[in-house]
Amino acid sequence: SLRGSWRLHSGNGSVSLRAPVPGCVHTALLRRGLIQDPYYRFNDVMYRWISLDNWTYSRTFKTPFDVRKWQKVNLVFEGVDTVAQILLNNVTVGRTDNMFNRYSFDITSVIKEVNFVEVRFLSAISYAAEQSRGHKAYSIPPACPPPGQKGECHVNFIRKEQCSFSWDWGPSFPTQGIWKDVRVEAYNHYHLIYFSVTPFFVKSAQQWCLEVESIFDVVSSKPVAGHVTVSIPKLQTQQTFSVKLQPGEGSIVLLVNINKVRRLEAWWPNGHGKQTGYSMKTTFIMEAGYKVEKFSKAYFRTVELVQEPVPGSPGLSFYFRINGRPIFLKGSNWIPADSFQDRVTYDTLRLLLKSAADANMNALRVWGGGVYEQDEFYDICDEIGIMIWQDFMFACALYPADQNYLASVRAEVLHQVRRLKSHPSIILWSGNNENEAAISSNWFSIPSSKRGVYIRDYLMLYVKNIREIVLSEDRSRPFIASSPTNGLESVEEGWISRDPYDTHYGDTHFYDYNSDCWNWTVYPKTRFASEYGFQSWPSFSTIEKVSSAEDWSYLSNFSLHRQHHDSGNVQMLQEVGYHFKLPQSTDPVKKFKDTIYLTQVMQAQCIKTETEFYRVSQSEIVRGEGHTMGALYWQLNDIWQAPSWASLEYGGKWKLLHYFAQNFFAPLLPVAYEDQGVLYIYGVSDLHVDQKLTLRVTVHAWSSLEPVCSLAKEDVTVKAQSAVPIYKESISDLLERCRNCTRKSCVITFCLMGKDGLWSPTNHFFLSSLKDAVGLEKTQLSASVSQQDDIYVFVLQTTAIAPFVSLDVGSIKGRFSDNGFLMTEKKKVVVFYPWESTSVEELEKSLTLTSLLDVV
């Protein structure tokens, strides 16, 4: 291994320091105290010079073996970011131009006892500009990001994390560095490069089998014969195969039939069953004499993307069947967890992914403008049951399709599919993010006479190259060319449909920052909602770390600088203003904190409304639309401390939206909406069996903790894996029944209860905007904190009904069992799960309690 300490110096040698590998220039400079935190205030712009320079990593190493004894010696880089010349003992052994590729350079004739290795980087910004200039025949838009993003140009000309040149939620930090493992490998005869295990269920034989694929570099001049034994002890399965490897890149594909005697447990998504995996050992004993042992896990699951006619509706369905069962996908979209990948540790990933599972999510889309995530990311998803919709790394742009570019992409796709296809969590490969829509809706104002060129490039890249490789390498899961797409209908229309947002096919992305988000009629009744969302600000404690006192106002230069989405800060206030009074405090910091709180309340309530609409739409067709089978909001996590669509702040703190998600993604949930003066309540269930339940509907006047009236409807049947209407009443009748109630003076809460402690979360329905609510009074909220083993119990008390009660313990890491709730009872118990050690004293000192009427 060549991990560890290297030398790093700038282009002219004026900066020279020790730097860790894996790593990047920015984090190395930060570690040595040569720069401040790159995320602090305006440093993303101040530190542009780092990315504009050309940096070199170098080190000497002793070869720990006798070079003459080995037929082949390789220098292997699992990830180089991005454009570099690699030298060993002053001989160029190779070049790199793709962050997502694995590079193996033959150094057999160059390596000595003591060696000097150099990786000379070229600025990604200069390289992208140079590639763009070289593409003379026609331009490939977009040339640059919008000015508000303060980013760099021509990112579509470099195979690098696309958002590292900036995005509408992230900064521009085009890193340079050796971002993954680097090592020297020496071998005789043969060497295993890729190993994968994919399950198939053979219907005719009613039997599971595993396809075990091994790809070797065979250095012997003649074929190598031998035996391979695959054993899975728990399944009483063991098979031995005679094999022969051809010189060059040899591959062996073995089909292992699983013993039918043992009952096999399939892998299921979170909330639908266990994530069982079986330990498996594969032993290669070849005539050359030494054996290779590979320990891995075998998971059994099937995935189908079902696109077939829907009764009573034009178009086709678009849903996933896992192990033969239709599953409603509940989740979000994943972006890179940091601008500097070497800071993304196993613990970072585990915290974020566990937070997704804890909010009842079963799926995440790894978005196409980031990176193919590290192995640990997919391992954790396998283990906790998070299904992955995996984009290839192309987003919101057109791309070149010249021979060099395509060759680089082919190597990237081949490597990534081979690396990742054993993971049961990955259920779909998707060619790109929004590029079908970009051509179809003509985002880049291409004259119709020139359109053909771009369509040809699109087909060349995603259909003729990426798709062909995926189909030849992995038959175990579906592929779509883009998102949003009309799926089979897009294929029918030549891969670019007239309207990729058509609700009767495929998936949709939907954003609307101008309409009132509490009005469900603005949302598309789509087959699958793969992106939708609203922004909010992260907590004050998160912002505080990267700002100074003069920044703490909504209109400060800092607040404008951090907002990369055009008019984003204004849109948030507009959305807040529909239903809440805007903060008027004369204390600027209080006003800023109040505004942050309101943007989080607004975001949570908006996405709750939209997601509940999608969940309610799963079992019905209304005017030809419906059968919605997925809701993945934009976005799960943050790349830095800034306003964004995320529900988890940078560092992992849960926004109010994430607490709401825990409820709106609950396996059992009652959902209310109003249509033409009538209140409808639906029972939504992801459970596998029908449930006989009691629906309790309670009406409160804002002015009293005593309910005005309540109603229990017994023996309500909520069907398995569906959404069914369980209650209907005109609002005027309801208000009449509950005397003293008007739309402005009352609020409705409701929940489902069953036997054996089966409870849904309590949901709420507002009959008017809260800024018009009559009878709401400022409450005295108090909390007492006590410790029980390794958790903390907060007992909350209120003197009046309190909407959107938020508990915040500043920068103490951890999460609450519930937050942002409507408090309609005197007392409520909330549990705090710490992620690091803390104490009752620290929690009491850090705690702030806020509810809607604390905003003045």
N, C-alpha and C positions, 0 to 999 in steps of 0.2 A: 504494500500500500504506500502511496505517496501522499496520503493525507498528512496534515500537520503544518509545520511552519515553513513558509516560503519567503523569498524576498520579493518586494513589490516596488517598482519605481515608475515615475511618470515619464512622459515622452522625452523630455529634455534632461531627465535625471535629477531635477531640482528637488523632487520629493522622493524619499527612499525609506522604506520601513519593513518590519517583519509583518507578514499577513497570514492568517490561517486559511488552509484549503481543506474542505470546501469553504467558499466564502466569496465576497465581492469587494471591490475597491471602496465603496462607501462605508461598509461596516468595518473594514480594516482601518480606514482613516478615523472613524468614530472611536474605535477601540483604543487607538493610540492618542486620543485627545486632540487630533489635528483638525477635527471639525466638531461642531455641536450636533445634537440630535437633528438629523435631516428633516424630521417632521416638525421641528420647532418653528413656529410663526411662518416666516416667508422663505425659509431655507430651501424649499424646493426650487425657487428661482435663483437664490443666492449661490447655490452649489451647481449650477449648470456646467461650470468649468470642468467638473470632475468627469462628466459624461462626454465632453468635447475633446478631452485629451486621449492619447493612446497609451495604455498602461502595459507593463510587462511583468509577468510573474516568473520567477526563476528559482532553482535550487540545485544543490548537488546531492547525489545519493550513491551509496555503495551497492553494488549488485550482490545480493546475499547467496548467490549460487554460481557454479562454474558455467560460464556462458557457452563453452564449447560442447557441453553435454546435452544441449537442447536444440531440437530441430527448428523450433520457432519461438521467437520472443516478441510479444506485442506490448505497445504502450496503449492502455485503454482509458478513455475518458467517458464516463457515463453522462456527463453534461458540461458543455463549454458555452459560456454566455458572452459573446456569440461568434464574432468574426475574429479569427486568430490564425497565426502562423505558428506551428509547433516545431521547435528545433531540439535535437539531441546531439550533444557534442558538436555544436555548430553546423550540423547537417539538418536541412529542412526535411522532416519526416512526414509532414502532412499539413493540411489547412482545414479550418472549420468555418461554417457559415450558417449553422442551424442549431439553435439552443435546445431543440427538442430531439436531437439525434444522439446516437451513441457512436463514438468514434474509436476505431481500433487501428493503430498504425504499426506496420511490421518494422521492428527495429533490430531484427536478428543480426544484420551486418554492421550495425552502428554501435550497439551497446558494448561497454567496456567494464572493467572492474569498478572504476569510479566515473560517474557520469554527471554531466551538467545539462539540465533540461530547462528550456525556456518556452513560455507561452506569450507571444507578442500579440497583444490585442489592438484592433483598430476600432476607433469610436463608432458605435452603432449608428449614431446620428450621421456622421460623415459617410459611412458605408451606404446607408439607406438613400441618402441624397445622390450619391454617385451612381447607384443602381438605377434610380429614377431617371437621372440624366442620360444614362446609357440606353434606356428604353425609348428610342427615338420615334418609332413608327406611329405611336399614338399614346396619349396620356392615360394613366390609370388612376382614377379618382378614388377617394378624396386625397388631395395633395397634403393638406394640413388639417389639424383639429380646429374647432372653433376657438377664437381668441380667449374666451372665458376659461378654457382648460389649461392655458399656459403650457402647451405641450410642444412636441417636436413633430417634424413633417416626415412623410413617406414611410410610415411604419409598415405599410402593406408590401414594401419591397425587401423586408428582412424577416427571416424566420425566427422571430423572437417574440416573447410575451407582448402581445399587441398593446395592452394597457400600460406598458412601461413607458410609452411615449405620451401618456396621460389618457384620462377618460372623464366622463361626466361625473364620476364619483371618486376619482383618484388623481394623484400627482404624477408628474413626469420625472422618473428616475431611470433613464436607460443605463442599467448596470453593466459592468464588465467583470468577469470573474470565472473561476472554475467552480461551478455551482453544485456539482455532484462528485461522486467518488472518482479517484484517479489511481491507477495501479499498473504494475508491470506483471504480465503473465508469461510463463514459459512452459512449453509442453512438447512432448514427443507423440507421434502417432495420431492422436485425436484429442479434441477438447470440446466440452459441452458449452454452447453459447446460450441457447434459449431452451427452456423446458416449460411445457404447458399441459394443463389437464382440463378438458372440457367435457361436460356430461351430455348424454343424449338419451332420450327415452324411446325405445324401439316399440312402437305400438303393436306391431304384428306379433312380436314375441312377448309382449307385456314385461319387458325387461330393461333395466338401466344398463347402459354401457358407458365407458369412459374412453375418450380419444386422448391418448398420451402422445404428445409430439415432442421430439427432441431434435435440436438442430446443432450439428457439430462442424467444427473446422477440422477436416481430415488432412494431415500433413504427410501421411505416408504415401508413397507413389503408387501403391496398389491397394485394392479394396481390403477393408479390415472386417473380419467376421467375428461373431461372438454371440452372447446370450444376454437377454434383458429379463429381469424378474420384477414383476409388479406385485406388491402385496398390501392388502388392506385388512389387517387382522380382525378388526371389529366386524367386518362384513364377511368374514371367513372366505375371503377372495384372494387367490394367489395364482398368477399365470406366468409362465416362462416362454419367451419367444426367441427363435433363432433369427439373427439379423445380420445384414451386411452393409457396411458404410462405404460409399464411393469416395474417391479422392476429391478434394475441394470442399464445397459446402455440402455436407451430406445430411439428409434428414431421415428420421425414422418415425413412422406414425403407427402406433399400436392401438388396437381396439380391445379393451378389457371388458369382458362381460361380468357383471356383478352377480354373485351367487344369489339365487332367488330364495334360498332357505331363510336368510335373515331378513327381518322387516327393516326396511331402510327408512331413515327419517330425512325428508327433503329439507332444503334451505328455504325459509320463508321470510318475507319482509317484516319489519317491525310492526307489531300489532296483529300479525296474522299467523303466528306460530314461531317455532324455534329456528335458530340459525345454526343447525347442526352441520358440523364438518367432520370428516373422517381422516385420521392420520394415515399417511400412505408412504411407502418406501419403494423407490425404484432403484434397482442395482444393475449397473452395466458391467459385464465382465467380457472384455474383448481379447482377442488372441495376443494383442500386443502386451498383455500381462498385468496391467494394473486396473483396479476397479474404481468406478465412479458411483457414489451413492447419493441419491437425491431424496431429501425428506420434504414432503409437501402435504397439503390438505386437499381432500376431494370433497366437493360440495355437489349436491344433486338438486337441480332445479331446471324447469323449462320456462322459456319466455316466448310469448307470441304477441305481436302487435296486430290487433284485429281490426281490419278495415273491410267492412262488409255492409250491404244495404241495411238501412234502419227502417222498420215498419212505420208508415205514417210520416216519412220524412224523405226529402230528396237527399242525395249525397251518400256518404259512407260513415260508419262509426270510426273511432280512433281511440282504442283503449288497450291496456296491457293485460294479458292473461298470464299469471304465474302459476306453474304447476296445474294448469287447467282451470284456475279460478280467476274471474275478473277482479282486478284490484283497482280501487280508486287511489290515484297517486296524490299524496298530501305532502307538500314540502315547499322548497324554495330553490333559489339559484345561488351557486357557489362561485365566488371570485377569489383571486389569490389573497391569502391571509396577511400578506406583507409585501411591500415593494422590494424587500430584500429577502430572497428565498432562504438564505442561510439562517435567518432568524425564525423560520417556521419549523418548530421542533415537533417531535411526537406529541408532547404535552399540549402544544398549541392546537394541533389537529384534533386530539382527543377531546379537549374541552369544547371546541366548536361543534364537533360532530355529535358528542354526547348531548349538548344543548339542543341540537336538532331532534334527536330521538326523544329527549325529555319533553319536547313540545309536541309529542305525538306525530312527528313527521316520519314518513317512510321512504321519501325520495328527495334527491337533490339533482339539479342539473349542473354539471361542471361546464361552465360557460366558455364559449369559444374565443374569448379575447385574453385569456389568462395563460395558464400552463396545464399540461397533463400532470396531474398531481403525483406526489411521491408515493412509493409503494405502500408506505404506512397508512396513507389516507384510505386507500382501497381495502387494506387489511382491516382497518377499524370499521369501515362500512360493511364488510363481509360479516364481521363479528357482531355488530349491533343491528343489522337488518335494514340499512339505508340503501335503497335502489339508486343506481347512478345512470342518469341520461348523460352520456359522454359526447360532448361536441369535439370535433377536430378544431385546431386553433386558427380559426379564420373568423373575423367578425366585422360587420358594418362597413365593408369596403369591397372594392373590386381588386382582383389580384392578377399579377402577370402569369402567363402560361408559356414562357419560353423554355427551351430544353433544360438549361441549367437549373432554373427554378423548380421545374417539375421533377427533375432527378433528385433534388434535395428533399422535396415534399414526399416523394415515393419512399425514400430511405426512412424519413421520419415516421410515416404512417406504418410502414412494415415493422419498424422497431417498436412503436407504441402498441400496435395490436398484439404483437408477439409477447410483449412485456405484460400486458394487462388482461389478456383474454381468459385467464384462469379464474378471474374474480367473479363470483356469482352475483355480486352487487351490481356489476355493469349490465344493464338490460337493453341498452340501445346505443348504437353509434350514429352520430349526426354530423353531416359534412361541414356545416358552418352555422353561424348566427346571423340571421337577417339578410343574407346576401341574395336569396331568391327575391325577397321583398324589395331589396334595393334596386334590382334591375326592373322588376315588374312595376313598381311605383315610380320608377325613374328619379330616385333620390338625388342623382348627380347631374340631372339636366342634360342627358346625352341626346343629341339630335337623332331622330328615328333612322336617318340614313346610316348612322354609325353603330346602331344597336347590335347588329349582327356580329360584329367583331367581339363585343363583350359577352354575348351569349355563347359564342364559340369557345372563348376562354373559360367561361363558367362550366360548360359541359366537359371541356378538356380536363379541368382541374378536379371537379367533384365527382363527375360521372365516370369518365374514361380512366382516371387514375385512382383517386381515393376509393371510390366504390369498388372498382375491379380488385384492388388489393384486399379490401375488407372481405369481399365475397370469397376470394380464394384462400384467405387466411383463417376466416372464422365464420362457420356456418351455424353457430350456436345462438346467434341473436340477430335481431333486425337492424337494418340500416335505413336512414332517411337522408336525403341530400342537404336539407336545410331546416331551419326553424325560424319563423313559422313556415309551414308548408301545407299544401292540400294533400300530402301523401300520394296515394295512388293516382289521384286526379292530377296532381302536378306532373307525375311521370307521363300520364296520358297526354298532357298538353305540352310535352317536350321538355319536362323538368322545370319549366318556369311558367307558373300558371298566371292567368289574367289577374286573379285576386287571391294571393296566398293567405289573406285574412278571412276568407269565406268561412262562416260559422258551420257550414254543413260538411266540412272536411277537415282532417288534420288538426293542427294546433294553432292557437292564436297568441299574439302578444298584444296587450291593450294598455294604453296610457291615456288618461284624460285629466288634466289638472285644472280645467275651467268649470266643469259641471259640479254640481253638489254631489259629493261622494256617498251621501246617505241615501241617495235615490237609486235603488237597484235597477231601474229601467234603463240606465245609461250603459249597463254592462252587457257585453255580448253573450248570448246564450250559446256558448261554443261547445265543440266536442271535447276540447282539452285546452285549458288555460296554462300555457307554459311560462308566461311572463306577464306581470302586472304589478303596479305598485304606486306608492306615494312616499315622498321624502319626509324626514324629520331630522332634528338636530340631536347629536349625542348628548349625554348628561354633562352637566357643568364639570363634574369631577374628571371626566375624560378630556374635555376641552382645556381645562385649567393646566394640565401637564405640558401643553405645547403653546401656551399663550402668556401674555402678561396683562396686568390690570387694565391697561388702556384698550385692550381688545374686547373687553367684556360688555359688548353691546351688540345688538342685532344689526346695527348699521355701521359698525366699525370697518375699517379697511380689512382687518383680519377676517371678519365674517363674510365680507364680499370675496376676499381672496380664496377662502376655503370652499366657497360654493362654486362648483365647476359646471353646474347645469344652468343654462341660460334662464334668467328670471326665477330661479328656484326659490330664493328667499321670499320673493314677492308672492309666488304661487302658494307657498305654505301658509302665509298670513291670510291670503284670500280664502283658502279652504277652511282655515280656523274660523275666520269671520262669518262664514255661513251659519255656524251653530254656537259660537262662543263669543263672549266679550273679549276684546283685545286688551292686553295689559296696559295700564295707564300710570303705573307707579312712577314717582319722581326720583326714586333711587335707581340709578341706571343698572346696577348689578342685579337688584331684585327684579327689575323689568326684564333683563336678559334671561334670568333663571325662569321666570314665569313664562316667557315666550318659548323657551326650550321645552318646558313641561307641556304647554299647549300643543306644540308641534308633535310631540310624542303621543298625546291623547288623540289628536286628530288622525295621525297616521294609523294608530291601532284601530280606531273606530272605522276608518275608511276601509282598511284591508279586511277587517272583520266582516263588514257589510258585503264586500265583493266576494270574499271566500265563501261565506255562507250561501250567497246566491249560487255559486258554482256547485256547492255540495247539494243544495236543494234541487238543482237541475239534473241530477244524475239519472233519475228514473222516469222522467217525463219528456214528452215532445209537445211543445207549444208552438203553434203556427210553423211547424216543420223544423223547429230548432230544439236542441236539448241533448239528453244523454251525455252530459258533461262527465268525463271520467278522470279529470286531473286538475289540480290547482297548485301551481308552483309559483309563489309570489317572488317578485324581484325586490330585495336580494337578501341572502342570509347574513353575510358577514361583511366587515369593513376592512379596507386596506390601510386606512389611516384615520386620524381623528378629525372628522368633518361631517357636514350635513350630507345625508345620503338616504337611499331607500332601504338600508339594512335594518334587520331586527336585532342583530348583535353588534355592539360597538367594538371598535378596535380594542383588543384586550379581552374581549369575551363577555363584557357586562350586558345583561339582558335589557333591551329597551322595553317600554310598555307593550309594544307590538308583539314581542316574543312571548310575553305572559299571556296576551290575548290569543296567540297562536295555540298555546297549550290547550285553551278552551275551544277555539273554533275548529281545531283539528281533533277534538276528543272523539274516541271511538263511538260514543253515543251522545247525541246532541239534539235538543229541540231548537228550532230556528223559526223566528217570526218575521213576517213581512206584511206590509199593508198594500192592498190593491183595490183601488176605487172605493175607499171607505170601509173595506172589510179586512179584519185581521185574520191571517192564516198562520197556523203553527204546524210545522212539519217535524216528524221524527226522523232524524238521519242516523243511520247505523252502519258501522263497518264490521259489526259482529257477525259471526258465521251462522247464528241461529236466530229465529224469530223470538221476540221478547214480548211478554205481557207486562205492561207497565202502568203506573199511575202518572198522569200529567197534572202537576200542580201549578196553577196560574194565580199569581198574587198581584193585587193592585195597591200601590202605596200613594198617598198624597205626599208631595215633596216636603210638606211641613210636619210630618209625624213619622215616628218609628213604628207606630202601630199600623198594621195593614188596614186599608179601608174595606177591602173584601178579598176573599180568596175562594178558589174553586178547585175541587179535586175531581178529575175525570178518571175513573178507574177502568181497568181492562182495556187499555189502549194497546193495540198490536202494532209494534214497530218491526217491520220486516227486515230480515237479514240483508246486509249489504245493499241498502236502498234508502230512498228518501220518500216518505209517504205523508200525505196531509192527515193530521190527527185532530185538528181543532179549527173551527171557523166561527167568527162572530162579527157582526158589524160593530164598528167602534162606537157608534152612537148608542147602540143597545148596551154595550159593555159599560159605557160611561153612565148610562141611566141606571143600570143594575147596581153599580157602585155609586151610590148617592154622593153628592158633594164633589164629584170629579169632573174636571174639564181636561181637554188635551194638554193645557199648560200647567195644570196643577197636579197631574198624576203621572205615574210611571208604572210599567208592567214588568214583572219578573216571572220566570217560569222554569221548571226543571222536570226531569223524568226520574221516577224512582221505581226500583224493582225489588224482587226478593234477593236474598243472599248479598245484601249490601251493594247492589248495582245502582249507581247514581250517575246522572249526567251532571256536568257543570250547571250552575244556575245562570241562565241567560237573561238579557234585558232588552226591552224595546221602548224607545223614546217616542212619545206621542207628539212632541214638538221639539224645536231647537232648545238647547239648554239656556241660551241667552234670553229666551222668552219665558223660562220656567217661573211659575208663581209659587211662592211659599218656601222656596229654598232659602235656608238661612245658614250663616257662617257657623261652623261647628267647632267645639273644642275636641280635637283629636288627641289622644294620649296613648302611650304604649309602655308596657313593662316587659323587660327582657330577662329571660332566664336560660341557663344552659342545661341540656339533657344529653348526656354522653357527648357525641361530637356534633350535635346540632343545637341551634338556638331557637327558643320559642318566644315569639312576640305576641303579647295579648293586647289587642287594640280596643280602645273604647271610644265611642262617639256620643255626642249629645243630640245629634240630628242626622238625618239622611245625608250621606256624603258621597257625591259622585266622583269617580276616578281617583280613589285614594292611592297615593303613591308613597311607598317606603323607599328611602334611598340612604345607603350607608356609605356614600362617597366612594373612596377608592379601595374599600375593603372588598377583597375578591370573594364572590359567592353569588348565590341566587336565592330568591324567596320562593315559597311554594305557590304564592299567588300575589298579584300586584296590579294596580290600576283598576281595582274593582269598584263596583257600586256597593256602598255599605248601607244596608237597610236594617241592620240589627245593632243593638247597643254594643255588642261584643263580637270580636272575630279573632280567631287564632291563626297566625301565619308563622310558618317555619322558615328559618334561614339556614341554607346549606352552605357552609364556608368552603372555599377552595384552597384556603391557606389558614394557618392557625390565627385565631383572634380571641377576643375575650368579651364578656358581658360589658365591661367598662368601655372598651374601644367601640363596641357597637352602639352603646347608649350615647357616647360622645359624638359619633359620626351621624347618628340618625336624624334625617329630616322627614317629617310627615307633611304631605301636601294633598289637598283635595281642591276641587274646582273653585270653591269660594275663597280659597287663600290667594287666588290671583286677583289682584286689584288694579 
